[in-house]
């Protein structure tokens, strides 16, 4: 697969605003424990008109991740966001400390180490060394 040079290719979009994953109803504390406590994102307030719907929003660096309640819930087992990590090895160590399974995924097309993990709900997340 040929990668697109994002620095020189022009198109209709300038960036990704956020990525959304689904979560089961009533699991906000488990989400917070993983996304804040393990991955190191911070929770951000949602607009007032969305605050009572369940779910949560997180951010860190250039990443914005929204979790929305889906009923019935089905985890994203193949589709996934891929996050480039500022300190990949330190994050892997933190994941190990929290008994999160790390599945090595070889090298990215750019030659960077990468792996897959799953959030507490089974959603797949790719992590790439920065």
Protein Blocks (a to p, Z undefined) as FASTA:
>chain_A
ZZddfklpccfbfbdfbdcddddehilmmmmmmmmmmnopacddddfklmmngpadddeh
jbccdddddddddddfkbccddddfblmlmmmmmmmnopacddebjafkopacdddddfk
opacddddZZ
